[in-house]
Amino acid sequence: MPTVPPLTYGPRPVPPVPIHPNPSGTRPLTLWEASAIATYHRSRVRPLGQPDGRHRLHPGDAVTLVSHNVNQANPDPEGTVRSLLTARADVLALEELSPATAPAYEQALAEAYPYHFYQGTVGLWSVHPLSDARAVPIMPWTRAMRATVDAPGGPLALYVAHLPSVRVGPRGFTAGARDEALGLLVAEVRAEPVRRVVVLGDLNGSTDDRALRPLTNRLVSAQAEAGAGFGFTWPARLPVVRIDQILLGDVRAASAWTLPATASDHLPVAARIHLSPDPAP
């Protein structure tokens, strides 16, 4: 399996650190350790090829997308994967991976998803081949990525993103870090050469948030277009807001919904989208 070299940031590189699941009973990683390791996180992409015959779809068929902030402190990655697999997603995006848990997700998802890429805190698993996978630099460590999915009817550009949280300070809410990262993500989406685009992940804001308009003015919310109810995702025990999004450009949502709670503090989100073939040249 080829390995994509990890991105590095800052003037002082940190030596690569091998990544293994955190054995039971060992101390948790500090925030600095997690950030340093994530900077040099393994990036993996399966080679382009023909997917298993069970997953072949004809042009115009629908594709199911699922996105989930799994919570870096998730005590049960395997249980979370078992829950997510019930959605039978064609493409699965995960946010808030950690050096301690990412290999566990990689192993648990390997049988169902022959193609995958992850770096830093975000990853993408697919039944369809992936290409042009890379990190998207919106922060000093990797919290966004993009890849081209060889979807039915033509290529689909997928962006997985986890924007910074809105913070509460002495003067009230501060969203500067989130909005700065959003601006970098929007610039990448605007420059995207692939016609059909999906942005999914934890955007730490609802589609009614004016700060997200540079993105939501270009892309349509799957939940707003085809979802039932409010589709709230956070906090998982009693959701009051939808901050986990699936946004679509040049594809149409057939349905959108939330999945049952896992060990995370977010609910997973799902959408079934229709992909019409690219026009003939």
N, C-alpha and C positions, 0 to 999 in steps of 0.2 A: 504494500500500500504506500503510495507516495506521500511524503510529508511536506506541507507548506511551511516555510520558515516563519517563525513567530515574529510579530512586530515588537520593536523595543522603543521605549520612550525615555526621555530624560538624559542627562549628561553622564550618569554613572550606571553602566549595565550591571545587571545582577546575574551571576552564573546560573545556567540551567539547573532546575531541580527536578528530579524524577517524581512522577505523580503516581500515587497509590491510594487506594481507599484508606480512610482513617480507621485503624483497627479499634475495636471496642475497648474502651478503657483508657485510650491515649488522650492527651490534652488536645483541645480544639486549637486550630490555627489562629494566630493573631491576625488582625486586619492587615498589618503590614506584610506578613508572610503570605497571606492569601493574595494580596495585590501583586507582590513580587512574583509569586509563582504563576499567577494568571497571565502576567505580561509575557512569560515564556511558556505558556500553556501549549500543549500539543495541538496541532491543527491537522485534521485528517479529511481527505476527500477520496472517495472510492473512484476508480477509473470509469470513464464514460463507457457504457456498454448497453447491451439489451437486457432490460429487467426481466424478472421471472414471468413466465406466460400467464400466471394467475393475475398479474397486475396490468396486463395490456388493456388499454382503453382505446376506443375508436374516437376520431376527431369529433368534438362536440360533447363528449361524455363529461360528467361532473367529476370534480376532485374535492376531497374532503381535507380541510386544513384544521389543525389544532395548535393552539399556543398556550403555554403554561409557564408562569413564574413559579418554579418549584420550591423556592425558598432555600437559600444556601445552608440553613440550619436544619433542613428536612431530615428527620430521624429515620425515615423509611423510604429511600429511593426505590427499592424493589416494589414495594406496595404501590407507590405512586405510578410506576411504570405499568403495573398490572391494571390499575384503574384507567390509565390513558389508553391502553391497548384496546379496551372495549369500544372505543369510538371508531376503530378501524380507519384511522386517518391515513391518507396517502402521503401527507407531509406533516411533520411534527416539529414545532419550534419550542425550544426550552430556554428560559432565562433564569438567571441567578444560579447558574452552575458554580461549583467551587472546586478547587483542586482535590479536595477530599471526596467529593461525590461524583464528579464528572465521569471517572472511569466506571463507576457502578452503573450509571445510566447507559454508557456506551455498551457495556456488556449485556445489560438486560434488554436493550433494544436491537441488538445485532441480528437476531434471527428474523425479526419482522421487517427491518429496514436495511436493505443491502447497501445503501448509499448514505453517507453522513459526513458532516464537517462540524467541528466545534473549535472555538478558540476563546480564551478568557472566560467570560461568564455566560456566553450565548452559544447555541448550537442548533443544527438543523438535521433532521433525519427524514429520509424519503424512500419511497418504493420506486421512484423514477430516478434516472441518472442525474447527477449534479455536475456542473462545470463552472469555471470562473468564480470559484468560492474564495472569499477573502474577508479579512476584518475591515470594518468601516471605522475610521478613527474619529469618534465623537467625544472621547474622554482620554485621559492619560493611560488608562488600561482598557482592554477590549470589552465593550458593552454593546456592540452592534456588528453585524456582518451582512453580507449579501451573497447570493448564489443564484445561478441560472438553473432552473428545473426543466428537464426535457419532458415537458408536459404534453398531453394529447393535443394535437392541433398546432403545436409550436412552442417556442421557449416562453418561460414565465420567470421574471426576475423577482426573487423573494428577499426582502430585508427583514431581519430579526433584530429588534432593538429593545434595550432597557434603559429608558431615560432616567436621570437622577430624580430623587424624591423632592417634592416641595417641602421646604423646611419652615419651622416656626421659630422666629427670633424675637428679640426685644421689641422690634417694630412691626411685628406681625409676620405674615407669610412671606417667604422669600423663594422665588422660583428662578433666580438668575442662572444657576448651574443647569437646570433642566432646559431652560429656554436657549441657552448657548449651545447645548448638545443638540437640541432640536434643529437649530439653524444649520448645523453641520450635516445632520441627517437629511434635511430638506434639500440642501445643495446637491447631495449625492443622488437623491431621487430625481431632481430636475435634470441632472446630467445623464440619467440612465438611458442607454440606447435601446433596450428591449421595450417593445410596445406595451406589453402586459406586465403590470407591477402589482405586487402585494407587499404591504408593510404590516407586520404583526409583532406583537410583544407588549410588554408593560411600558406604556407611555407616561405613566404617572400623571394622567390628566384625562378628563372626559372629553368627548367630541364637542361638548358645549363650551369648553375652555377656549377663550379667544386667542390665547397664546398658541394653540395648536392649529389655528386656521391656515397658516402657510402649508400645512400638510393636509388638513381636512378639506381645504378648498380645491385641492387637486385630486384627492382620493375619496371614495365613498365608503362609509362605514357599512360593513356587512350586516351588523346588528340593526342599524337604522333602515337598511334596505329590505331585509328579509327576516329579521329576528322577531321572536315572540316575547312580549313583555319588555322590561327594562334591561335585562341582561347584566345586572350588577355583579361585580366580581370580587369586591374587597370591602371589609375583611370577610374571609370565607365563612366564618360562623354566622354572621348576620350582615350580608352585603348591603351597602348603602350607596355605592357609586361604582361605575364601570371605568376602570383605569387600564384594563387590558383590552387591546383593540385588534381587529382585523380590518385593514383598510385596503380598498380595491381600486385599481386603475385599469380600465379597458377589459374588465371581466365582470360577470354578473353573479350576484349572490342568489342562490336558490333558497337557502335557509341559513339560520344562524342560531346558536344556543350556547348555554353554559353547561359544563359537565359536572358531575358530582364532586364534592370536596375530596381532596387528598390530604396528606399531612402538611401541606403548604397553607399559608395564610391568604392565598389567592385562589379563586376558582379558575379552572381551565376554560378557555373559550374555543368554540368550533364554528366552522362555516362550510357549507357545501357550495362550491362555485361552478358555474358553467364556463367552459372554455371553447369558444368557437374557433375554427381554424383560421390561421393567418390568411389574408387575401392573396390570391395568386399574383405574381409579379407581372 
